[in-house]
Amino acid sequence: MQSATHQAIAAVWRIDAARVVAVVARMVRDIGVAEELAQDALVAALEHWPRDGIPDKPGAWLMTTAKRRALDHLRHLKLQDARHEELGHDLQAQEALVVPDFVDALDAARQDDIGDDLLRLIFTACHPVLSTDARVALTLKLLGGLSTHEIARACLVPEPTIAQRIVRAKRTLSDAKVPYEVPRGAALVERLASVLEVVYLIFNEGYTATAGEDWMRPALAQEALRLGRMLAGIAPRAPEVHGLLALMELQASRMAARTDAGGRPILLPDQDRGRWDRLLIRRGLDALERARTLGGERGVYALQAAIAACHARAARSEETDWHGIAALYASLAEVAPSPVVELNRAVAVGMADGPAAGLAIIDPLCANPALRRYQWLPSVRGDLLEKLGRRDEARAEFMRAAELAGNGRERDLLLARAEHCAPRTEGRGLHAAPSRPRP
């Protein structure tokens, strides 16, 4: 019974931790202190719920307990008279929370406030004063509700390293006196881009792991999806938020089909599309339409989502609109030019107009220093060379790609492609030829 209660507490915490920390942070104006007070509420739940039973409104119980801890903390600091008066009104509201009917009324009345608090928390955790690694760790901790151990396991980093990142991130925010607020004007656009970047980095690492022995880390992708849905709920008129959500929903729809029973990669052309999640596809297409309705059709994430939608709409790989995808990559290159976008455009052009056309785009990229350690450049080049019958060159490219790969599953796949391009020997059949990789 106690184990079931602890599981319930863990589930409630994962759902409500971000809201609790966000509201308390607004009160104490310090993320580090807010997280400690929220953790105090969690400890209180672990003490009381196994004995007294799970309350009817567990999220409200955690919120009330954390707020009371915050009020005790603020009283202890002996705030100025004006602050005391403000807190006195808040205290009266908190004491009224013991009445169940009032909890319902407060939840309804405060819904927008909680949304604002979550926005403040997201923008603070993703502040540009922090390094990207620190932003990712702090976001997963505060908004994903993950433990330090879970974050370390997801990022393939020792737990003490993650703990230090989080501690340093909180100290940096405090030392820099970063205001706990949603920025306005041009700063809002700049900071929103930082928030979306962090969420997308988390999703990408879950979708295709850069290191380790697993092709995917589904739990990490699911956390990013949860953050994206949260952002769409509290920033409903930001088109790029919906563009990113559409992209993640559509990409996530394929996850069940991306590996076989042994965890080996199954790449896009060879996936069983009957295993794609139709609910996620529908949600992704709806989010993409929302982004377009808000005028964000040419946003970076919306364009990538439109590319993913082309795949989602094709019942079979052969029915994919590669000309349309190539045109979307051309538009993406105008909006956000990068060698990686150009590499992906080459893949689409190669599928639409033949491997020689794709190779003509890729060959100039080989001199780009930004792609020097990017394994998908030689991998894609090898794929096109193999299609042109230049098997020896293709094998060399796949071997080079395997040397650059940090993920074990990916390395095995590339080595298998290289072996497939090796000179034929008598008696060796083609039945074991691996799938064709795609970036």
Secondary structure, DSSP 8 states (H G I E B T S, - for coil): -HHHHHHHHHHHHHHHHHHHHHHHHHHHS-HHHHHHHHHHHHHHHHHHHHHH---SSHHHHHHHHHHHHHHHHHHHTT--HHHHHHHHHHHHHHHHTTSHHHHHHHHHHTHHHHHHHHHHHHHHHT-TTS-HHHHHHHHHHHTS---HHHHHHHHT--HHHHHHHHHHHHHHHHHTT--SS---THHHHHHHHHHHHHHHHHHHHHHS-SSBS-S--HHHHHHHHHHHHHHHHHSTT-HHHHHHHHHHHHHHTTGGGSB-TTS-B--GGGS-GGGS-HHHHHHHHHHHHHHHHTT-TTSHHHHHHHHHHHHHH-SSGGG--HHHHHHHHHHHHHHS--HHHHHHHHHHHHHHH-HHHHHHHHGGGGG-GGGTT-THHHHHHHHHHHHTT-HHHHHHHHHHHHHH--BHHHHHHHHHHHHHTS---TT--STT-------
